[in-house]
Amino acid sequence: PLHDTAKRLCGATVNDAVLETVAGSLRGWLQHHHGRLGGVRVKVPVSLHHGDDAGNRDSFFTLELPLGEPDPVARLTAIHRATAERKANHDAETLDRLMRELALASPGLGRFCRELEASPRTFALSVSNVRGPGGPLTVLGAPVEGVYSLAEIGERHALRIAVVSASGNLRFGFCSDPAIVHDLDRLARGVEVEVEALTAAAG
């Protein structure tokens, strides 16, 4: 349903909708705990793996979530424009090629650039969305009601959100440093509120 809602509202993808729900949830969390909003840059992992590749090839692009925008549909539209631009410019592929070439030219320079790209100055949090199997799931004949993904927090980061789809449902996994980002229940509820708001806006 979220996939169809995003497409109906502004031609957005389910990945765009995931980022919007995270943006709306973060907006509410920040307003509650800090009373002010600032820019939050997120890392969006991108799989470059193809069927004939040996092993995984992963890259990413970054974008700033429009937390200052109060309207969820306007946020979704802005995020869709930003992700479409990064896809059109092949940001993830360009970054992957650059890192590979730097590592070949100078392993030390390659390591330095990897550390730089993982810095909190590059992004505040990572939001990943992995597509799982679409049909019913069972384990030893028992139905699987939900699949969740928990990804580790990057060094010098405080929050990671990992989303996985399975059997037509999206499940959000939140992992944080509780000394910095606490009250994850509020973030989780915020995602549900955002989904409801988008669904209502789509009619």
N, C-alpha and C positions, 0 to 999 in steps of 0.2 A: 503493500500500500504506500509506503513512503516513496518508493521508486516512482510510482504513478503520480503521486501528489507533486513531487518535485518537477517532473516533466510537464505536468498540466499547468503549474504556476508560472514557469518561465523557461521551460526547455532544459532545466537543470538535471543533473545525474543524481543517483542515490549517494555517490561520494560527496557531491556538493551538499546534499541534504544532511549527511552525517556531520560535515564541517559546520553547517548552520546550527544544528542542534547543540553542538559543542559550544559554539559561539554564544548562543542564547543562554545556555547553562552557565558558562563562565561569567557572562554579564551579570546574571542574577547573583552568583556566588560572590563576585567582587563587590557588587553594590551592598550586599548584606554584611560582608566582613570588613570592607575597607571604605565604602562610601564614595568611591571614585573609580573612573574607568580610564584605562590607558591602552596603548596598542599592545596586542599580543600576537607575536609572529609564530606560526606553527610550521612544523616540518611534516610534509605529506609523503610518506614512502611510496615508491613506484617500482613495481616489478618489471624488469626488462627481460625476464626469462622467456625463452622460446622453446618449443618442443625439442629441438635438436641441440640445445645447450647442455653442457655438462655442468651440473651444479646451478646454484641460483645466481642471478645478477640483479642486484637491487640498487636503486638510486632514489632520488627524492627531488621535490621542489619545495619552496617555502612561499608563504603568503601571509599577509596580516589579516586577522579576523576583524571585521568591522563592529567592534563591541559598542561603539558609540551610537550605532543605529538602533533605535528602539523597535522598529518594525521587523518581524521575522521574515516576511516576504521580501522586503528590501534588502535584508542581510543575505538571504539566499540568492537574490539576483546579483548582488555585488560579488559574492563568492563564486558564482557560476561564471561571471565575466573574467574574474581573476584566474580561475583554473583553466578556462578555455584559452586564455592568452598564453599561459605557461605550456599547455599542451601544443598549441600551434607553433610556439617557438622552440619546442623540443628541449625544454630546460633540463629535464631529468636525463635524457640521452646525452646532451652536451656535457653535463657535469660528470657523468660516468666516463665518457671518452677523455675528458680533461684529466680526471684522476688517474686513469690507466696510463695515459701518456706521461704524466708527471712522475708516476712511480717507475716507469721504464727509464726515463731520463735521469732521475735521481731518487733512489729509494728514501733518502733522508728528507728530500723535499716533499715526496709523496706522503710520508708519515706526518710531516708538519701540516700539510693541507688537510689531511684526514682529521687531525686534532682541531684544526681551525673550523672545519665544517661541523664538528660536533660541539662547538662552543655554545654556551648560552647566549653569547652575543649574536649568534646566527639564528637561533630559534629558542622559544621559551618552552614549548612542549611538542611532542610528536603525537599525531593522530593517524593511526593506521586503520585501514579497512580491508579485510581479507575475505574473498569470496569462497565460501565452503560449498558442500554438496547441496543441491536444491531439493532432492527428494527426501522421503522419510529415512531416518537413521535408526539403527538398532545396534545393540551390543549384546551378543549371546542371546538374541531373540527378544530382548527387552527394549522398548522404545526409548529413544533419547529425547528428552523434553527440551534441552537447551545446550548449546555449546558456547563456552566463554573462552576468551583469550586474555591472558595477563602477560604483558610485556614489561621487562625490567626498565627502571628509570635510567636514563643516561647520566653519566658523571656530571656533577654540578647542575643537574636539573631536579625539579621537584614533582613533576606530574607526567604521566604517560597514559594515553587512552588508546586501547586496542579494541577494535570492533571486528566481529566475525559474523558472517551470514551463514545460516544453515536452515534448510527446510522452510525457506520463506520468511525467516525471522532474523532480525539484527540484534546482537547481544553486545553490550558495551562493557568493557572491563577497565576499571580505574585502578591505577597503581600510583601511590604518592609517597613522598617523604612527609610523614604526619607532623613533623616539627614546622613545616612550611605551608603545606596544603592539607588541611584537615577538613572534617565535615564532608566527606565524600558522598554521604547520603543526599546532601543538598544538591550536589552536582548531578547525581543519578536522577533525582526527581526532576531537576531542571531539564534534562534531556527529554523526559516523558512529557513535560509541559510544552516544550518546543514542538515535539511531534504532533501533539494535539492542536497547537496553534496553527501549524502548517496545514494539517488536515482540515481544520475548520475554514481556513482561508480559501482552500481549493474547492470548498463546497461539497 
